[in-house]
């Protein structure tokens, strides 16, 4: 009896149950609503409607733009920080790293409210720079997610490889470009996917920093507020599709890289 | 109407799944009729706006010391009701109290299978629920004026009562199904140092270039629509000829609820302009931004306007309230009973109606108003305490020199009761400050218009208009952005191609 209860298979039941309840079931509901109309009949109108409306497409582009710029800024800021921290011999290294991560311990809306006040101090009227403020807010929010994975990959990098590169005549910059950068690619990619995807939908930052233009998250919300669950579900589904595509793409690059890495 | 928009998408989805899975297993803990009377427990499921009822626990210093006696909220209104009900009717009632954030949230919750007995949506949602035949009519006993426990019918303001009786949907007056709770109008809170009263008294201020990026507007389609209609029809609505029309009230309502294609197109154009001029579309931040001086004016519901001005007063930062000349949106939140909650259970319905009555008792009305900040639909009838409370809040001190007489007859005066006067002698500035927002003047009320519940087709058109306003149109993307995106894309592709070619070699 005891053996039966604690067999490995049975220990998985709670997780399976969890997956069914909170992943599968909502997904099925989402699919159902996305492909039906108000009368419960099958329709593709929600899908075609999304791709024929200049507003929804524009919103997709706008979200994409915000996410892309945020990711780029995060990467540009995070890489040097991660590199310096990982390669230096500061004894205070972990303290500095903690300083970057610490904001994550503070409630998110509190941080954005504080940022709002600081930005108001600098800019005066926030409403003049909605795009800039949004990117700043998101960068502030997501930067740790970019720093940590990059730091981890660079910290684990085998120093012998760099020495070998130098022995074989590579300059500092060349060694960085040929060895460090390609080998830190997995960290960059996981950082990018951790920043890019949430940045496309995190409308709370927009709302709090007075950007009145919808992004994907707010668009879905507005459909639900107008009782149009079908249109809203379809947009959520399309977003899910984009996420999947993105994940597959980064994984593809990653595999390509590890093969490339083995060649070195 | 304290609407903190909760548009959390994961929440909605999780809710959808949760509701589907669990709605069947929710046990309805209803009264068992066969059990002995003393042991009966009725469960009453109430759903109300967030922070819309007194939760008690007041400090001693918060005591409202009216001449007729002190009023203080020691325990929550819910607990007090449960006790009061047992004392009066000998039946235990257990209130399961929950809250919602917006009317649309509530409607979605109901659609997903949440069951409630008594809810408190705004008038247009009540109308929608009425047309969908989801409501239980109030019983005859509820309107029996001889029962002293019927505080609602004995205390509701005659002005509000006439609105509830004269507005019909499918031939049935609202009053058959709904009992009012709080009410208010829409207007503009402004900083008198930056904005003149005249400018704040028109909806046109929302896109006035003089206040570029200094005004916030409500982030919901109905409020924005109303303001926009007021602004684009400003000339007509403020003209003498229109005002003198014997059928003015009716005409005003027709104009303000105009959803013709041309009007929707004009509203869209107007709101796009507002978007380019406003500080932000806000759901809840407007109050704080007004108090901290980030904005010069703020489209606001009167109840929140009172709160905003109170907060600013604490910083010695006087703000004022104006009601646009064109028209103001008068709104109500009211109690309605739901069919699929009550399920023809008499005891339950009785408890629900008693809940409405208990919240309409003058001292409880005052507690709720003090805690919530909005204005109750109850004027008190023979009970003078609510007027006394208004006077306690806003009446001038005896040594005050600059005072004005403020007549609230339209709200408090019962028919056949002409002998009494309901005039507050208030400091003159109150005439365009908190008092004005809490109890708008008869003159402002004469310009008020209801906003009806639009049908599905109208809603669809208006929601599409709203999306058009709020979304970034793909045709607006400048050429240089397309070019830059193309270049970046090209670099990526080239890099990937080179890599691929190298790895093949």
Interface residues (C-beta under 8 A of the other chain):
Chain A: X21 X22 X25 X26 X29 X30 X54 X55 X56 X57 X58 X59 X61 X62 X65 X120 X125 X126 X127 X128 X201 X203 X207 X208 X210 X212 X213 X214 X217 X218 X219 X220 X221 X222 X224 X225 X226 X227 X228 X232 X236 X256 X259 X260
Chain B: X5 X7 X8 X9 X12 X13 X14 X16 X17 X20 X21 X102 X104 X107 X108 X111 X213 X214 X219 X220 X221 X275 X278 X279 X280 X281 X282 X283 X285 X294 X459 X460 X463 X466 X467 X468 X470 X471 X472 X473 X474 X475 X476 X477 X481 X499 X503
